[in-house]
């Protein structure tokens, strides 16, 4: 009898185990003033369940960020017309919420990463942390998640007429790995000095572009030639000769532009014959 009483007292002194954490639901831990959303263990779910868990998570997070999380208890007591919201002190800037929401809807797999990180931010705030810290985390999330993405691959053919009186122009977005075919007509002529010879996009025969004033002065770049420039998102520029035909493989996301390889553009002129004037036609298209 004494042994049983001793065991009972020992068991009574044991601290109670904390309740299990919620899964894909609202809840709180000790020391928290209000609830946070606890996402599911996504990797353990089947595809259909995983999609539903993501949907639940994005709805829960955006409602809390907007301050529109329904107060279920108050609404039940108040009847069908009661629109009570939970006031947990959380309210984020709408433009930030909308931007991140749009990003996650476009790439649902990101919901998993955001919901896990958001839980930690929420718990910190609910345990006495600063709301400004949570806001500071939220603002750059969308841009960080999509950093390095290329949303405008070249998928259509672009037609243009070559402007010979201006330096680098156009800014065509291409993505890493894109192969871009650039073609220019050879029958159309122009000149790059007042009394110079009439040339094509292949440039002045035998006259290499020498000197830093030329847009392209590497091997193969001739004076007056059609040349290209690729500017990567990292700011690194690469120039190259185009001439009548060239295929570029983008080493990174970036912008493609072109010009005539000249040092002054104001005196450049297309060839005229009677009422007709030559114009170089450019075609920029995905390479096969």
URWOHU-V394695 format. One record per backbone hydrogen bond with DSSP energy under -0.5 kcal/mol. NH is the residue of the N-H (numbers start at 0). CO is the residue of the C=O. If there is no record, write none. Layout:
# URWOHU-V394695
NH CO
NH CO
This chain:
# URWOHU-V394695
4 0
5 1
6 2
7 3
8 4
9 5
10 6
11 7
12 8
13 9
13 10
23 37
24 37
26 35
31 28
32 125
35 26
37 24
37 35
38 36
41 39
43 40
44 41
49 45
50 46
51 47
52 48
53 49
54 50
55 51
56 52
57 53
58 54
59 55
60 56
61 57
62 58
63 59
64 60
65 61
66 62
66 63
67 62
68 62
70 83
71 69
74 70
75 71
76 72
77 73
78 74
81 78
85 68
87 85
90 88
91 64
95 92
96 92
97 93
98 94
99 95
100 96
101 97
102 98
103 99
104 100
105 101
106 102
109 106
110 107
111 108
112 108
113 109
114 110
115 111
116 112
117 113
118 114
119 115
120 116
121 117
122 118
123 119
124 120
125 121
126 122
127 124
128 123
133 129
134 130
135 131
136 132
137 133
138 134
139 135
140 137
141 137
143 139
144 140
145 141
146 143
148 145
150 148
154 152
157 283
159 281
161 279
163 161
168 257
171 255
172 170
173 253
176 249
177 174
179 177
179 247
180 284
181 179
181 245
182 282
183 243
184 280
189 198
190 268
195 192
198 189
202 199
203 222
206 203
207 205
208 220
209 207
213 210
214 261
220 217
221 219
222 206
223 260
224 221
225 200
226 224
226 258
227 239
228 256
229 237
230 228
230 254
231 229
231 235
232 252
234 231
237 229
239 227
241 225
242 225
244 241
245 181
247 179
249 177
249 247
253 173
254 230
255 171
256 228
257 168
258 226
259 165
260 224
261 259
267 264
268 190
270 188
272 275
275 272
277 270
281 159
282 182
283 157
284 180
284 282
286 178
